[in-house]
Amino acid sequence: MRAKTRALALGGVLTALAAVLLTLGGLVPLAVYCGPMLAMVVLLPVELEYGRRPALAAYGAVSALGLLLAADREAALVYVFFGFYPILRPALERLPSRPLRLAAKLTLWTALGIGLYAFLLFVLGLRDTELASHGAWYGWTLLGLADVSLLLLDTVLGRMSALWRKKWRRRFF
């Protein structure tokens, strides 16, 4: 019983913290990607300690709260489209070679980025965004910068996972 209570408490607190970071990330114009990335890192211990299902539940809760509470819908949608990556990352890390892992990650991120902005432009009809007003070169530049940012996020997730397993897990469990 005590383990379930601890899991529920950790999941709830980290989910709330991720939702706050996602909401605050939408308040600062330059933090459209920073808020969702911080929210992804915060939920990493849930996946590491309790597995995929509780992590997916936390991802769903943060996504719903972000869509309801975030001042910037784009930041919330960035989390909705990319927020499940820390849960998918262990499966991608099991691919046999490093170039194959990198190609799979870049393909996934590029497809998700194109899907996100296609959703913003065509489904939600946000024609007044920077992407619509600056032209195609701006979109491809933004997509390239997003891929670079996500490569950095992947490195951070790997290091934070190792740090959690090595150091912090002993303090909390």
C-alpha positions in Angstrom: 0.0 0.0 0.0 2.8 2.4 0.9 4.4 1.9 -2.6 1.2 2.8 -4.3 0.8 5.9 -2.2 4.3 6.9 -3.0 3.8 6.4 -6.7 0.6 8.3 -6.7 2.2 11.2 -4.7 5.3 11.4 -7.0 3.2 11.2 -10.1 0.7 13.9 -8.9 3.4 16.3 -7.8 5.5 15.9 -10.9 2.4 16.2 -13.1 1.4 19.4 -11.4 5.0 20.8 -11.7 5.0 19.9 -15.4 1.7 21.6 -16.0 3.0 24.8 -14.2 6.2 24.8 -16.3 4.1 24.3 -19.4 1.8 27.1 -18.5 4.6 29.5 -17.5 6.5 28.6 -20.7 3.6 30.0 -22.7 3.7 33.3 -20.9 7.2 34.2 -22.1 7.2 34.6 -25.9 10.6 32.9 -26.4 9.7 30.0 -24.2 7.4 28.3 -26.7 9.7 25.3 -26.8 11.4 25.7 -23.4 8.3 25.2 -21.3 7.3 21.9 -23.1 10.9 20.6 -22.9 11.1 21.3 -19.2 7.8 19.6 -18.7 9.1 16.5 -20.5 12.2 16.4 -18.3 10.2 16.8 -15.1 8.0 13.8 -15.9 11.0 11.6 -16.6 11.2 10.1 -13.1 7.6 8.9 -13.4 8.6 6.8 -16.5 11.8 5.6 -15.0 10.3 4.5 -11.7 6.8 3.2 -12.6 6.9 2.5 -16.3 5.1 3.4 -19.5 1.4 3.4 -18.4 1.7 5.8 -15.5 4.0 8.0 -17.6 1.3 8.0 -20.4 -1.3 9.0 -17.8 0.9 11.8 -16.6 1.5 12.9 -20.2 -2.3 12.9 -20.9 -3.0 14.9 -17.7 -0.3 17.5 -18.5 -1.5 17.7 -22.1 -5.1 18.3 -21.0 -4.1 20.9 -18.4 -1.8 22.6 -20.8 -4.6 22.9 -23.4 -7.0 24.2 -20.8 -4.7 26.6 -18.8 -1.8 27.7 -21.1 -1.8 31.3 -22.3 0.0 30.3 -25.5 -1.8 27.4 -27.3 1.2 26.8 -29.5 3.3 25.9 -26.4 0.6 23.5 -25.2 0.3 22.0 -28.7 4.1 21.6 -28.8 3.8 19.5 -25.7 0.9 17.5 -27.0 2.8 16.6 -30.2 6.3 16.1 -28.6 5.6 15.3 -24.9 5.4 11.6 -25.3 9.0 11.4 -26.6 10.6 10.6 -23.2 8.3 7.6 -23.0 9.2 6.5 -26.5 12.9 7.2 -26.1 13.9 3.8 -24.4 12.4 2.0 -27.4 14.4 4.1 -29.8 17.6 3.6 -27.7 17.3 -0.1 -28.3 17.9 0.2 -32.1 21.1 -1.5 -33.0 23.3 1.3 -34.4 23.8 4.9 -33.4 23.2 6.3 -37.0 20.0 4.3 -37.2 18.9 5.8 -33.8 19.7 9.3 -34.9 17.9 8.8 -38.3 14.8 7.5 -36.5 14.8 10.3 -34.0 15.2 13.0 -36.7 12.6 11.4 -38.9 10.1 11.3 -35.9 10.8 14.9 -34.9 10.6 16.2 -38.4 7.3 14.4 -39.0 5.9 15.6 -35.7 7.0 19.2 -36.4 5.4 19.2 -39.8 2.3 17.7 -38.3 2.2 20.3 -35.6 2.4 23.3 -37.9 0.1 21.7 -40.4 -2.4 21.3 -37.6 -1.9 24.9 -36.6 -2.3 26.3 -40.1 -4.9 24.1 -41.7 -7.0 22.7 -38.8 -7.0 25.7 -36.4 -6.6 28.2 -39.2 -3.9 30.3 -37.5 -2.9 32.3 -40.6 -1.4 35.2 -38.6 1.4 33.1 -37.2 5.0 33.9 -38.0 5.2 30.8 -40.1 2.4 31.9 -42.4 3.6 35.4 -42.8 7.3 34.8 -43.5 7.2 32.1 -46.1 8.5 28.6 -46.6 12.2 29.4 -45.8 11.2 30.5 -42.3 9.3 27.2 -41.8 12.2 25.1 -42.9 14.6 27.1 -40.7 12.3 26.7 -37.8 12.1 23.0 -38.4 15.9 22.7 -38.5 16.3 24.6 -35.3 13.6 22.4 -33.7 15.5 19.3 -34.7 18.7 20.7 -33.2 16.8 21.6 -30.0 15.4 18.2 -29.8 18.8 16.6 -30.2 19.9 18.7 -27.2 16.8 17.6 -25.3 17.6 14.0 -26.1 21.1 14.4 -24.6 19.6 16.0 -21.5 17.0 13.2 -21.2 19.8 10.6 -21.4 21.9 12.4 -18.8 19.0 13.1 -16.5 18.0 9.4 -16.7 21.4 8.3 -15.7 21.6 10.8 -12.9 18.2 9.7 -11.6 19.2 6.1 -11.6 22.6 6.8 -10.0 22.0 9.5 -7.4 18.5 10.7 -6.8 16.7 7.4 -6.7 18.5 6.4 -3.6 17.4 9.6 -1.9 13.7 9.2 -2.7 13.3 5.5 -2.6 
